[in-house]
Amino acid sequence: MRSALLGLFLLAGLAQAQVVLKTYYAEDLVRSPGVLEVSPGFTTVLDFWDQVDAAFSAKRELLRIEGGGPRLLLSAGMVGTATGPVPVKSGMTDLVVEVGGRTLLFTVRIAPGEYPRRYQILLRRGQGGTYAPTGQGVAPTPPAPPVQASPKVEAPAPKPQPPQDPGPQVAFTTAVQAPTDASGRVSVFFTLENRGRNPVSFALNDLEVLQEGRPLRFSVRRDPLKAVLNPGEGQSGVILVEGVKPGELLLRWRGVELGPGRSFALERRLLGTTLEIQTGDGR
């Protein structure tokens, strides 16, 4: 009986040790992604130092994102099959979180496991726990030494101001191929090229195709398959839209400039019955 109880205590201790608590820092995550792990059937908790403004993932079918305030809850999503939706058992995707004016990068790995996880993300090293007060005690100021007369010194000439950041510069080209029958399927060929100074992110869940204010079903193929474009990089692809009627289409794709954390949107108004090509820089 005693050995059985000891075995139970050891198993409980092992399970508790597997509830991983890892700390990341914003100053690192704005430059390189941190790794998060999610087990099917269990929740991974992210605690931030400030309110979460937005969270994006390129493969939202793999990852379920919930929460509010300074906390996000991650769990494995559902994917459609011929017999219906089934839980995701494994996979990998990205997670981009905007907190306190900063854009934080993560890589999410979904793999089998039997325990939840908790991560905390702090602003900087030396900061206390996630919910610790941000105010710090101030030491009393020592008395100032007597002021002595000094020779007059001319103020230095003002330094020239650095050039202003022009913000995200994305070349966005689209071409529409009209349907050859009454199927209502339209192919929108597109090219994105990052001509700015910082990486930009385009998640599939931030793409909308509307007609007369009504969202249309679509699928996207990208080459190369990546959600983040570094300066000078580009990608091409096709958006296959279903149920298009004669008339105008509105294509809207929201992006995020990583680093500064600025959001912007690319929009195109396209005709669904003729071939049309549009080019330009998006902001």
C-alpha positions, 0 to 999 in steps of 0.5 A: 500500500505504501509503495502504491501511494509513493508511486502516485505521488511520483506521477503527480509530481511528474505531471506537475513538472510538465506544466511548463512555465517559460518567460519571454521578453518583448525586446527579443520577440520583436526580432525573432520568434519565440516557440510555443507548444500546444497539445490537442485537448489542452490549453496553452496560456499566454500572460502578457505585461499589458493589454493584447490589442490584436492576435493573428495567425496564418493558419487559423484552422490549426489554431484557436485563439481566445482571451481578453485583456492581458491573456491569450488562450491557445488550443488546437483547432479543427480541420475539415475532411470528407466526413466532417471537421476533425481535431488537429493532432499536429502542425505548425503555424505562426502567431503575431501578437500586438501588445503595447505598440509592439509586434511580437512574433511566435512559432506555434507547434501543435503536437501530442501531449498530456498537459497544459502549458503557461508562458509569460511575456514581460516587457523587459528583463528585470521586470517582476511577474506578469501581474506585478505592479509596474511602479518602482520605489524611488530613492531619496534625492541627495542634496545638490552641491552648491552652484558654482559660476562657470564660463558661458558656453555656447549651445551646440548647433542642433543636429540634423533630424533623421529622415522620416520613416515613410511607413510600409511600402508594398507593391500590390498587383492584381489581375482578374480572369473572368469565368468562361461559363456560368459557374461564378468562379473568378481567379484573381492573380496577385503579386505582393512585393515589400519595398519598405524598410521593415518586414510585413505580415499578411495573414489569410484570415485578414483577407476579404472578398466582398460583392455588394457588401456580401463576403464571398467564399474563396481559397488562396494559393501562395508561392512561396507559402509564407505570411511574413515578407522581409524587405525586398521579398515578394510572393505571387499567388491566386485567389479562387473566388466562388459565387461571383455575379456580374459586377464589381468585387472589393478585395481588401487585405489587411497587413501589419508592419512588424517592428513598429506594429503599424497596421495598413490595408491594401484594397482593389475594386475589380470587375468580375466579368472582364480581365482587369489589371491594377498595380500600385503601392499599398499603405 
